[in-house]
Every structure is written in structure tokens, then in C-alpha cells.
Amino acid sequence: MLQLPRRRMGSTDLEITNLGLGTWAIGGPWAFGWGPQDDAESVAAIHRAAELGINWIDTAAVYGLGHSEQIVGQALASLPAADRPLVFTKCGLIWDENDRMAEPRRVLEPSSIRRECEASLRRLGMERIDLYQFHWPDETGTAVEDSWDVMLRLVEEGKVRWGGVCNFDTSLLGRCAARGTVASLQPPFSLIRRRVAASEIPWCETHGVGVIAYSPMQSGLLTDRFSAPRLAALPVGDYRHRGSEFTAPRFAANLALRDGLRPIAERHRATVGEIAIAWVLAWPGVTGAIVGARSAAQVDGWIGAGSLRLSEPDLVEIAEAIRRSGAGEGPARP
């Protein structure tokens, strides 16, 4: 088993590896899915991550409309209890049972949060969720204080160990923190999507809130083999066909940035994806990075990022690649 570095998540008692396994893609088809998936390969990816020392898995009820949580539960049930990673999941996206391709609604009504928690516990086969997160800010008009009070009660009742949020700005973070502990923020953060480095990440570091960054490889864009032909060959149901970073004019700039990482990857004998992940982990205030995989081989392709340390010259070269490509927005170096 690899000895991946561990970091304390904010002010909690959770010591997590700096890499966590993301299970968005393994959910299969839905409005923001990655097309059909092989469940056996997905289980193998989870087992490989655990074998390599990753001690947390991030999932969500909405990924595959419950299917990702079911696969996570299935995979963990076949592992000895002592070897099972922590499970982080999410609520707040309500789907249409009659149309799995309809965009989910963002709902954080107190009764809805409770129903979702119970459903996730059943699918995961667990008695307590290690980290339960609001997936997106509410769009129904529910006050975030009312939503967060329910999260705190779920913690008191023992159904949730810690509560966190995703995609919240500093205003919403502050309103939640005024009611009770916010364990973590899960924001999008990559070499392409850098805005949170100027605001949310520093806020979290100051206020004792952990940060677990999602999509550090920008849904596969920042990997060695991604290309226009590969994008065209993705399944029809793969959301990336319409993703803003995968369409002109951003797509070309993003690939140019990816190409600028190749010399650094060669020096470190690493993959481009590992360089992209290591850059995210280099930022002060970041606790860990969520990295997706749909097979054991994909886990092997990025696991080295956990122990990869970028030098100051590396960071300068990456910042220059960002400037030269014109990709993304936000601060260019830690």
C-alpha cells in the first residue's frame, strides 16, 4: 500500500489522503453523465484506489440517479471493514423520475434533505455518512440557515459525521458557519478553472474549513491523450460534447495549456494529469483533490500525483503556459 500524504480536513477529526476517488462518471447515463459504464470496471477502480491507500471516496445521490452510490456501496461491502475508505456524498439535486435526462432541480428544503439522507444511507448500505454535502446552492427560496440547521441536526442524530458544502461562495459559507461547523467546501478547481483561488480557498483557510477540489484534470482535458478526435468519439450521452470547456474557442486554448505541461511531466517522469493534480495540491488551503476513474488502470495513471512536489521553477513555467495559452481565469500560481 502506498503511503499517500494525509491532511487534516479543516477543524474536523478527519485525516484524509491528499487524493480521493471521484465517482461522478461511474453513475452512467443522466443529464450530466459520461455515457454508459461498466459496473464491474467501476468496482475494480474503487478496489484499486483502496488498495493504493486512498482513504476517501466522493460520490453523490444524483450521479446516475442513485446508481453511483449503489456501486460504491457494493464495492465497499466486499472489502474488509478495516480497509473501507470514508464515504463522502451529497444532496440537493432532485431529479425527474420520469425523465432521467432532465436537468435536476437545486433543492435544499429541510424535508427534502432528510429524505435524501435516508435514501443515500440505504443505497450505500451505511448507518452514517462520513461527510454529507450540499451539492449546489438552493434555487427554491429556502434560506440557507434553515438548510444548514437540518444538516447540523443530522450530525447530532448520528446519521452524518460531518457536514460540508459544494459550489458555495464566501457569503453562503459565512452564513452556514455562523450556525455551526462547516467541515469542507468542494469547489471546481483546476489549471483552467482557477477563480476560487482568489476568494473561496483563502476564506476557507482563514476560517478552518477544509477544501476538496473537484475536476483537477478538468474532466479529462488535462490528460496526455485528449484531443478533438477523442472528443468526437465519446458516447453521444457524454455531457462533454456540450461542456463549455470542450467547445470553441476555449477547447483549443485548453489543449494548448495541456501541451505546455508536457515538458514538466517529462522531467518528473509523470503524466500530464499528475502535473495538473499536483498543481491543485500545491495551493495553500487545499486539503485534497477528487480524481475520477472508471477502471483500475485509470487510477494507476494518476496516483503518482499524491507524492509529486512541484518546484518553484515548475510553478513559474506552468504560470507562463497559462499566460501563453490564454486558457481559463484566475490566479496562475500559488
C-alpha positions in Angstrom: 0.0 0.0 0.0 1.3 3.5 -0.9 1.8 6.0 1.9 -0.1 8.9 0.4 0.3 12.2 2.4 -2.6 13.0 4.7 -4.0 16.3 5.6 -6.5 17.3 8.3 -9.8 18.5 6.9 -10.3 21.9 8.3 -11.2 21.8 12.0 -12.6 18.2 11.9 -11.0 15.0 13.2 -10.8 13.6 9.6 -7.3 12.9 8.3 -7.7 12.3 4.6 -5.2 11.3 1.9 -4.5 14.2 -0.4 -6.1 12.2 -3.2 -9.7 11.0 -3.1 -11.6 8.8 -5.7 -14.4 10.6 -7.6 -17.3 8.6 -8.8 -19.2 11.0 -11.0 -18.6 9.1 -14.2 -19.4 5.7 -12.9 -23.0 6.6 -12.3 -23.7 6.1 -16.0 -26.3 8.0 -18.1 -28.2 11.0 -16.8 -28.3 14.7 -17.7 -24.7 15.3 -16.9 -23.4 11.8 -17.3 -20.5 10.3 -19.2 -22.4 7.7 -21.1 -22.8 4.0 -20.3 -20.3 2.5 -17.9 -19.1 -1.0 -17.0 -20.1 -1.6 -13.3 -17.5 -4.3 -12.9 -14.8 -2.0 -14.0 -16.1 0.7 -11.7 -16.0 -1.7 -8.7 -12.4 -2.6 -9.7 -11.5 1.1 -9.8 -12.8 1.5 -6.2 -10.9 -1.5 -5.0 -7.7 -0.4 -6.7 -8.0 3.0 -5.1 -8.4 1.4 -1.7 -5.5 -0.9 -2.4 -3.3 2.0 -3.2 -4.1 3.7 0.1 -6.8 6.3 -0.9 -8.9 6.6 2.2 -12.0 8.5 0.9 -14.5 8.3 -1.9 -16.6 11.1 -3.2 -20.0 10.4 -4.7 -23.5 12.0 -4.9 -27.1 10.8 -5.0 -27.6 12.4 -8.4 -24.7 10.7 -10.1 -26.5 8.2 -12.3 -29.6 9.0 -10.3 -28.6 6.8 -7.4 -26.5 4.3 -9.3 -23.1 5.7 -8.3 -24.0 5.4 -4.6 -25.2 1.8 -5.2 -21.9 0.9 -6.9 -19.9 2.5 -4.1 -21.9 0.5 -1.6 -21.5 -2.7 -3.5 -17.7 -2.2 -3.8 -17.2 -1.4 -0.1 -19.4 -4.2 1.1 -16.9 -6.7 -0.5 -13.9 -5.1 1.4 -13.0 -5.9 5.0 -14.4 -3.2 7.3 -10.9 -2.0 8.2 -10.0 -1.4 4.6 -13.0 0.6 3.6 -12.4 4.2 2.7 -14.5 7.0 4.1 -17.6 7.9 2.1 -18.5 11.5 1.1 -21.8 12.1 -0.7 -24.1 14.9 -1.5 -27.7 16.0 -1.6 -29.7 18.9 -3.0 -30.2 17.9 -6.7 -33.7 16.4 -7.2 -34.3 14.6 -10.5 -37.4 13.7 -12.5 -38.2 10.1 -12.1 -39.9 10.1 -15.5 -37.1 11.7 -17.4 -33.6 10.8 -16.4 -32.1 13.2 -18.9 -33.9 16.2 -17.5 -31.7 18.7 -15.6 -32.1 18.2 -11.8 -33.6 21.0 -9.6 -31.5 22.5 -6.9 -33.5 22.0 -3.7 -32.3 22.4 -0.1 -35.7 22.3 1.6 -35.3 20.8 5.1 -37.8 17.9 4.4 -36.0 17.1 1.1 -32.6 17.0 2.8 -33.9 14.4 5.3 -35.4 12.2 2.6 -32.3 12.3 0.5 -30.1 11.4 3.5 -32.2 8.3 4.3 -32.1 7.3 0.6 -28.4 7.7 0.4 -27.8 5.6 3.6 -29.9 2.8 2.0 -28.1 2.8 -1.3 -24.7 3.0 0.4 -25.6 0.3 2.9 -24.3 2.5 5.7 -25.5 3.7 9.1 -23.6 7.0 9.0 -22.3 9.2 6.1 -18.8 10.4 6.9 -19.2 13.8 5.0 -22.6 14.9 3.8 -22.5 17.9 1.4 -25.0 20.3 -0.1 -24.3 19.9 -3.9 -25.3 23.3 -5.1 -27.0 26.4 -3.6 -30.8 26.2 -3.3 -33.0 27.7 -6.1 -36.4 27.3 -4.3 -36.0 30.3 -2.0 -35.2 28.3 1.1 -32.9 30.2 3.5 -29.5 28.6 3.7 -29.7 28.9 7.5 -32.8 26.6 7.5 -31.0 24.1 5.3 -27.8 24.1 7.4 -29.8 23.7 10.7 -31.1 20.4 9.3 -27.5 19.3 8.4 -26.5 20.0 12.0 -29.4 18.0 13.3 -28.4 15.0 11.1 -25.0 15.2 12.7 -26.5 15.3 16.2 -28.6 12.3 15.3 -25.6 10.3 14.2 -26.7 9.9 10.6 -23.9 12.2 9.4 -20.4 12.6 10.9 -19.6 16.0 9.3 -21.4 18.4 7.1 -20.0 20.3 4.1 -21.0 22.2 1.1 -20.1 22.4 -2.6 -20.1 25.3 -5.1 -20.8 27.9 -2.3 -19.4 31.4 -2.4 -18.0 33.1 0.7 -21.3 34.7 1.6 -23.1 31.4 1.8 -20.2 29.8 3.6 -20.2 32.5 6.2 -24.0 32.2 6.8 -23.6 28.4 7.3 -20.6 28.8 9.6 -22.5 31.2 11.8 -24.9 28.4 12.6 -22.4 25.6 13.2 -19.2 23.9 11.9 -18.7 23.6 8.1 -16.3 20.8 7.6 -15.4 21.5 4.0 -16.0 23.2 0.7 -15.9 21.3 -2.5 -15.3 23.8 -5.4 -14.3 23.3 -9.0 -10.5 24.0 -9.2 -8.1 23.2 -11.9 -5.4 24.9 -14.1 -8.4 26.0 -16.2 -10.9 26.9 -13.5 -8.9 29.0 -11.1 -11.2 31.6 -9.7 -11.7 30.1 -6.3 -8.0 30.5 -5.6 -8.6 34.3 -5.2 -11.5 34.1 -2.8 -13.1 30.9 -1.5 -9.9 28.9 -0.8 -8.3 31.7 1.2 -11.5 32.2 3.1 -11.6 28.5 4.0 -8.0 28.5 5.1 -8.7 31.5 7.4 -11.9 30.0 8.9 -10.7 26.4 9.4 -12.8 24.9 6.6 -11.3 22.1 4.5 -11.1 22.3 0.7 -11.5 19.2 -1.5 -11.2 20.3 -5.1 -13.1 18.6 -7.9 -12.2 18.1 -11.6 -8.5 18.9 -11.2 -7.9 17.4 -14.6 -10.9 19.3 -16.0 -12.9 16.2 -16.8 -10.0 14.6 -18.8 -9.0 17.7 -20.8 -5.7 18.0 -18.9 -4.5 14.5 -19.7 -2.0 13.2 -22.2 -4.3 11.7 -24.8 -7.2 14.1 -25.0 -7.8 15.5 -28.5 -10.5 16.7 -30.9 -10.9 13.2 -32.4 -11.2 11.7 -29.0 -13.9 14.2 -28.0 -15.8 13.4 -31.2 -15.6 9.7 -30.4 -17.1 10.0 -26.9 -20.6 8.4 -26.5 -23.5 10.5 -27.6 -24.7 10.8 -24.0 -21.4 12.2 -22.7 -22.0 15.7 -21.3 -18.6 16.8 -22.5 -20.0 17.2 -26.1 -21.7 20.3 -24.8 -19.4 21.4 -22.0 -18.2 25.0 -22.3 -14.5 24.0 -21.8 -14.8 21.4 -24.6 -16.2 23.8 -27.3 -14.6 26.7 -29.3 -12.9 28.9 -28.5 -12.0 27.5 -25.1 -11.2 24.0 -26.3 -8.2 25.0 -28.4 -6.8 27.2 -25.6 -7.2 24.4 -23.0 -5.4 21.9 -25.2 -2.6 24.5 -25.7 -2.2 24.7 -21.9 -2.2 21.0 -21.6 0.6 20.8 -24.2 2.6 23.4 -22.1 2.6 20.9 -19.3 4.3 18.1 -21.3 8.0 19.2 -20.6 7.3 19.4 -16.9 5.7 15.9 -16.9 8.7 14.5 -18.8 11.1 16.0 -16.2 9.2 14.4 -13.4 8.6 11.1 -15.3 4.9 11.7 -14.7 1.7 12.0 -16.7 0.3 15.4 -17.7 -2.7 14.6 -15.5 -0.5 14.1 -12.5 1.1 17.5 -13.1 -2.3 19.1 -13.2 -3.4 17.4 -10.0 -0.1 18.3 -8.2 -0.6 22.0 -9.2 -4.0 21.9 -7.4 -2.5 20.3 -4.3 0.3 22.9 -4.2 -2.2 25.7 -3.2 -2.2 26.6 0.5 -5.6 25.8 1.9 -6.3 22.8 -0.3 -6.9 19.6 1.7 -7.2 17.2 -1.2 -8.2 16.6 -4.8 -11.0 14.5 -6.1 -9.9 12.5 -9.1 -12.2 10.3 -11.1 -11.6 6.9 -12.5 -13.7 4.3 -14.3 -11.1 1.5 -14.2 -8.2 0.3 -12.1 -5.8 1.4 -14.9 -7.1 4.9 -14.7 -6.3 5.1 -11.0 -2.8 3.9 -11.8 -2.5 6.7 -14.3 -2.8 9.5 -11.7 -1.9 8.0 -8.3 1.6 9.4 -8.5 0.3 13.0 -8.1 -0.1 12.4 -4.4 3.6 12.3 -3.8 4.7 14.7 -6.6 6.1 18.0 -5.5 6.4 20.9 -8.0 9.4 23.2 -7.6 9.3 26.9 -7.8 10.7 26.8 -11.4 7.9 24.3 -12.3 5.3 26.7 -10.9 6.8 29.6 -12.9 6.8 27.5 -16.1 3.2 26.5 -15.5 2.1 30.1 -14.9 3.8 31.0 -18.2 2.0 28.2 -20.0 -1.3 29.6 -18.7 -0.4 33.1 -19.9 0.7 31.9 -23.3 -2.4 29.7 -23.9 -4.9 32.3 -22.6 -6.8 29.4 -21.0 -9.1 29.9 -18.0 -9.4 32.6 -15.5 -8.0 33.3 -12.0 -4.6 33.3 -10.3 -1.9 31.5 -12.1 0.3 30.3 -9.3 0.3 29.6 -5.6 
